[in-house]
Amino acid sequence: MDNEVALFLENKAGTDRLDDARALLSLIEAVAGEPARMWGSSIVGAGRYHYRYDSGREGDGSLAAFSPRSNEFAIYLTGLDLPGMAEQAVPLLARLGPHRMGKACLYLKRLDRIDRAALLDLLRLSADALRQQYPQDE
């Protein structure tokens, strides 16, 4: 684990949610296939994709990411915002357990109340959609 990530999680997640934060870290690293790093000051992300819109705007994003917020974890499922992907997530979200969902952001309070296999599948679905939409030149 990257030292900056470890320090951030220890400081932000606190002792009561540190195990959940570390479990999320393991999930995003497994999905991305590489170690996580800090993306800005409050997001832990693993993997990378480069996007370029028709408007000419471009940038980089992480394939899988989360942020420990004060009362919950925000898990970024950016790939679910791509056409047709939200519908594919519906059965996984139904299995997941207590959560709330924004446009492409999943909010969870505790991991011991959810189906972790469903969460892993959601992370994979999102990351695979990003890889397909934004293939990287090697």
N, C-alpha and C positions, 0 to 999 in steps of 0.2 A: 504494500500500500504506500502510495506517495505520502511523504511526510506532511506536506501542506494539506492534503486531504485529511489525513489522520488528525491533525491539530484542529482543523475546521470542524470535523464531526464531533470531536471531544468537547469543543467549546460550544457549538451550536446545538447539538442534540442533547447534551447533558447526560448524566448517568442513567436516568430513567428510560431514555430512548436510544442509547448508544448501541445496544445489541441490534435493535431494528435498523438503525442507520448502517451498521456494518453488514447486516444481511442484505439490505438494498444495494450496498456497494458491491457485494459479491454477485448479485443478480445482474447488475448493469455491466460489470466486467465480463461475465460469462456470455452475455448477449453480444457485446461488442468484440470480444476476443482480444482485448487489450486492457492494460491498467487504466484506471480512472485518473483524472486530473481536475483541477479547478477550472471552471469556465466562468470567469468574472469573480465576484466576491462571495457569491452565495449558491452557486450551482456546482454539483459534482457530476461530471459526465465522462463517459467512456466512448471511444470510437470517434470517428469524424466523417462528415460528409460535406461536400462543397456544393452549394446551390447557386444557380444563376437564373434569374427570372427574365422573362421577355422584356421587361422594362430596362434591363441592363444591371439592375441591382444584384449584387452577389456577396457571398460571405460563407462562413463555416459554421457548422453546428455539430453537436454531439449526437451520436446514434442513440444513446440511452443516457438519461440523466435524471437526477432528483435533487431536491433541496429540502433540508429539514426546516420547516417553518415553526413558529412558536407553538402551535397546537396540533400540527399535522405534518405529514410529508407531502410535498408536491412532486409528483412523478410525471416527467415530461414525455408524452407519447405523441410527438410531433408528426410521425408518420400516419397517425390516425386521422389527421386533418387533410390528407390527400384524397382525391376523388375515389369513392367506393370503399374506403377503408373503415369508416365509422360503422358501417353495416356489418362488416366482418367481426368487429369487436363486440357486438351486442351479446352473443352467447357467452363469451368470456366474462364480460362484465356482470352478466346474470349469475355466473358461478362464483364470482369474486368474493362477495360478502360486503360488509358495510363500507361504503365509499361514496364520494360524490365526484362528478365528472364535469369539467369545464370543456371548452372547445377541443383542446388536445392536452389537457392536464388532468391527471387523476389525483385525487386527494384521499389519503388514508391516515387514520389516527394511529392504529396499531396493527402490526403484522400478525399477531397471534389470533386475530379474528377473521383473517381472510384465507382464501385458498391460494397458497403460494404458487402452485402449478399454474393457476389461471393468470396470476400476475406475471409469471415468467413468460407465458404464452402471449400476453398483451405486449410485453416488452419486445419479444421477438417479432411479433406482427408489425409493430411500429418500425423497428430497426430494418426489417426486411423491405418494408415499403419504401423507406428512405434510400436504401441501397439500390433498389430497382429504379426509383425516380431520378436519383442522382448518382449514376455510376461513376466511380472514380477511375481516372486514368492512372495506370501504374507507371 
